[in-house]
Amino acid sequence: MNLAKFLENQQCDVVLLSRSRPQGTGHWTHATWDGRTPGEWVTHLNGATALVNLTGRTVDCIKTPDHCDEILRSRVESTMVLGQALKLVEQPPKVWVQMSTAHIHGDPPELICDEESAIGYGLAPTVARAWEAAYAQSVLPEMRQVILRTSFVIGSDGGALQRLAFLVRMGFGGKVGHGRQGISWIHEHDMNRLFWRGISDESMQGIYLATAPNPVSNAEFMRALRKALKMPIGLPAYEWMVRIGAPLVMKTDPELGLYGRYCISKRLKEEGFTFEHADVESALRDLYGK
């Protein structure tokens, strides 16, 4: 919805494909899509300017075998179906902007990753490789191709940031584990600007890390969040506490908090993209109006 509103402000006619009609108001059109099969929604692709795919089950969950399977299939199968749909229309979009994840580079403790860095090891890199492979197999050769490997998007509505803000307000906003794990982040407005650039800038092509130029450690991020929320103290969460509390209380994977990565986009810097929110303190201050 956030991106839909942003694109409306750019004078775009937006069609949302999803299982259920999103909440909120706007001038966008909604078409029902199960994420697995072609249907009447295919007609909306004919003559469209761009296709933007954000489909995928949230990773903010306990990583049971069933959830891991859903995380993988929701990304790969939806991408493959979009590829099938493109072959059914006479005038497919000229560009396909595809979401991926910066987690494809794994969780290196200190290494700073860019678009040329090695692919990591584990569930997220495996899913990301399959996701991007499905895209490469599905996109039409004549379409301009843009992949945004997205970092932690911080926004005012929902998402993991609101969980962290809740903990901060409760006094539990200290570092997680040793606190040195990297947090690569991007303000929701800059994320929307990147999507718009992918749609409108014909020179944009290939893979980009969608992340602000100044990643921080977990300890630094939590300190900035406490400052934005005017909470003077924050009790730390030791690793053993996170491994017990995350699945039992927060219903999520403890490794989401205990591990991380430092990413900087070499390509966006070379191409002159300017972030409106380049440092984490000003980004959080903007979100919380402090």
C-alpha positions in Angstrom: 0.0 0.0 0.0 2.8 2.4 0.8 4.3 2.0 -2.6 0.9 2.2 -4.3 0.3 5.6 -2.6 3.7 6.8 -3.7 3.1 5.8 -7.3 -0.3 7.5 -7.3 1.6 10.7 -6.3 3.7 10.2 -9.4 0.5 10.3 -11.5 0.5 6.5 -12.1 -2.6 4.3 -12.5 -1.9 1.5 -10.1 -3.3 -2.0 -10.2 -2.7 -4.1 -7.0 -2.6 -7.9 -7.4 -3.2 -9.8 -4.1 -5.3 -12.4 -2.4 -7.5 -10.0 -0.6 -8.4 -6.3 -1.1 -5.9 -4.2 0.9 -7.2 -1.9 3.7 -7.1 1.8 3.1 -8.3 4.2 0.5 -6.9 5.2 -2.9 -7.5 5.5 -6.5 -5.8 2.2 -7.3 -7.6 -0.8 -8.8 -7.5 -4.2 -7.1 -7.5 -7.6 -8.8 -7.7 -10.9 -7.0 -4.7 -13.2 -7.4 -3.8 -16.3 -5.5 -0.1 -16.0 -6.3 -0.1 -19.4 -8.0 -2.3 -19.4 -11.1 -3.2 -17.2 -14.1 -6.7 -15.7 -14.0 -8.6 -12.6 -15.1 -5.9 -10.4 -13.5 -3.7 -11.2 -16.5 -5.5 -8.6 -18.6 -4.1 -5.8 -16.4 -0.6 -6.6 -17.7 -1.5 -5.9 -21.3 -0.3 -2.4 -22.2 1.0 -1.7 -18.7 4.1 0.4 -18.3 5.8 -1.7 -15.6 5.4 -4.8 -13.5 6.6 -4.6 -9.9 6.7 -7.9 -7.9 6.9 -7.8 -4.1 5.1 -11.1 -3.5 6.4 -13.4 -0.7 5.4 -14.8 2.7 6.9 -12.8 5.6 10.1 -14.2 7.1 9.1 -12.7 10.5 8.0 -16.1 11.8 9.3 -19.3 13.5 11.2 -21.2 10.8 9.2 -24.5 11.0 9.6 -26.8 7.9 6.1 -25.7 6.7 7.0 -22.0 7.1 10.3 -22.5 5.3 8.5 -24.2 2.4 5.9 -21.4 2.3 8.7 -18.7 2.2 10.3 -20.4 -0.7 7.2 -21.3 -2.8 5.5 -18.0 -2.3 8.4 -16.3 -4.0 9.4 -18.7 -6.6 5.9 -19.8 -7.7 4.4 -16.3 -7.9 7.4 -15.2 -10.0 7.0 -18.1 -12.4 3.3 -17.5 -12.8 3.9 -13.8 -13.6 6.3 -15.1 -16.3 3.5 -17.3 -17.7 1.1 -14.4 -17.7 3.4 -12.2 -19.6 3.4 -14.7 -22.5 -0.4 -14.4 -22.7 -0.6 -10.7 -23.5 0.0 -8.9 -26.7 1.7 -5.8 -25.1 3.7 -6.8 -22.0 5.2 -4.2 -19.8 8.6 -2.8 -20.9 10.2 -3.2 -17.5 9.9 -5.8 -14.6 11.2 -4.5 -11.3 11.7 -7.5 -9.0 12.2 -7.6 -5.3 14.9 -9.8 -3.8 16.8 -9.7 -0.5 20.1 -8.4 0.7 20.2 -11.5 2.9 21.3 -13.3 -0.2 24.8 -12.4 1.0 24.4 -14.3 4.2 25.5 -13.1 7.7 29.2 -12.2 7.5 30.2 -10.8 10.9 32.2 -7.8 9.8 32.6 -7.9 6.0 30.9 -5.1 4.0 29.0 -6.5 1.1 28.2 -4.9 -2.2 26.6 -6.3 -5.5 29.8 -8.1 -6.3 30.1 -10.0 -3.0 29.7 -13.7 -2.7 26.3 -15.4 -2.1 26.0 -16.5 1.5 25.0 -19.8 3.1 21.7 -20.8 4.8 18.0 -20.6 4.3 17.7 -16.9 3.1 20.5 -17.1 0.6 19.1 -20.4 -0.8 15.6 -18.8 -1.1 17.1 -15.7 -2.7 19.0 -17.7 -5.3 15.9 -19.6 -6.2 13.9 -16.4 -6.3 16.3 -14.7 -8.7 16.7 -17.8 -10.8 12.9 -17.9 -11.2 12.9 -14.3 -12.3 15.7 -14.9 -14.8 13.7 -17.8 -16.2 10.4 -15.9 -16.3 11.2 -12.4 -17.5 10.8 -11.8 -21.3 14.1 -11.1 -23.1 12.9 -7.8 -24.4 12.0 -6.4 -21.0 14.3 -4.2 -19.0 15.2 -6.1 -15.9 15.8 -4.6 -12.4 16.3 -6.6 -9.2 16.4 -4.8 -5.9 18.0 -6.8 -3.1 16.2 -5.1 -0.3 17.6 -4.6 3.2 15.6 -3.9 6.4 12.9 -1.4 5.3 12.0 0.9 8.2 8.6 2.5 8.0 5.9 3.9 10.2 3.3 1.2 9.6 3.7 -2.4 10.6 6.8 -4.5 10.1 9.7 -5.5 12.3 10.5 -1.9 13.2 7.2 -1.7 15.1 8.1 -4.8 17.1 11.4 -3.2 18.0 9.7 0.1 19.0 7.4 -1.8 21.3 10.3 -3.4 23.0 12.0 0.0 23.4 8.9 1.5 24.9 8.7 -1.4 27.4 12.3 -0.7 28.4 13.9 -3.7 26.6 15.5 -1.7 23.8 19.2 -2.5 24.5 21.5 -4.4 22.2 20.6 -7.9 21.1 23.2 -10.5 21.8 26.7 -9.0 21.4 25.3 -6.1 19.4 28.0 -6.1 16.8 25.8 -7.7 14.1 25.2 -5.5 11.1 21.8 -3.8 10.3 21.6 -2.7 6.7 18.5 -0.6 6.5 16.6 1.8 4.2 13.8 4.3 4.9 10.5 3.4 3.3 10.5 6.7 1.3 13.9 6.0 -0.3 12.7 2.4 -1.0 9.7 3.8 -2.9 12.0 6.2 -4.7 14.2 3.3 -5.8 11.1 1.4 -7.2 10.1 4.5 -9.0 13.6 4.9 -10.4 13.5 1.3 -11.6 10.2 2.0 -13.4 11.0 5.4 -14.9 14.8 5.4 -15.5 15.6 3.4 -18.6 19.3 3.4 -17.7 18.6 1.3 -14.6 19.4 -2.3 -15.4 20.4 -5.4 -13.4 21.0 -6.1 -9.7 21.1 -3.4 -7.0 21.4 -3.5 -3.2 18.5 -1.4 -1.9 20.1 -0.2 1.2 21.1 3.1 2.8 24.8 4.0 2.5 25.5 3.9 6.2 24.8 0.4 7.8 25.1 0.3 11.6 25.6 -2.3 14.3 22.6 -3.6 16.2 23.8 -1.7 19.3 24.0 1.5 17.3 20.6 1.0 15.7 18.9 0.3 19.1 20.6 3.4 20.6 19.2 5.5 17.7 15.7 4.0 18.1 15.8 4.7 21.9 16.8 8.3 21.1 14.0 8.7 18.5 11.4 7.4 21.0 12.9 9.4 23.9 13.5 6.3 26.0 16.6 6.9 28.1 17.3 3.3 29.1 17.2 -0.1 27.3 17.9 -3.4 28.9 20.0 -5.7 26.8 18.8 -9.0 25.5 21.4 -11.7 25.9 21.6 -14.4 23.3 20.1 -17.1 25.6 17.1 -14.8 26.3 16.5 -14.2 22.6 16.7 -17.8 21.7 14.0 -18.6 24.3 11.9 -15.5 24.1 11.8 -14.9 20.3 9.8 -18.0 19.5 7.8 -18.2 22.7 6.8 -14.5 23.1 7.4 -12.8 19.8 6.6 -15.8 17.6 9.6 -15.2 15.4 13.0 -16.6 14.5 15.7 -15.6 17.1 18.3 -15.5 14.3 16.6 -12.4 12.8 17.9 -10.5 15.8 21.1 -12.3 16.5 22.6 -12.1 13.1 22.9 -9.5 10.4 25.0 -8.0 7.6 26.7 -4.8 6.6 25.7 -3.9 3.0 26.4 -0.8 0.8 25.3 -0.4 -2.8 28.3 0.2 -5.0 26.1 0.5 -8.1 23.7 3.2 -6.7 26.7 5.3 -5.6 28.3 5.0 -9.1 25.0 5.9 -10.7 24.5 9.0 -8.5 21.4 8.0 -6.5 21.0 10.3 -3.6 19.3 9.1 -0.4 17.0 11.5 1.4 17.6 9.5 4.6 21.3 8.5 4.6 21.9 8.1 8.4 19.8 6.1 10.8 19.2 8.8 13.4 17.6 11.2 11.0 15.6 8.4 9.4 14.1 7.3 12.7 13.5 10.9 13.8 11.6 11.4 10.5 9.4 8.3 11.2 8.6 9.1 14.8 8.3 12.9 14.4 10.8 13.7 17.0 
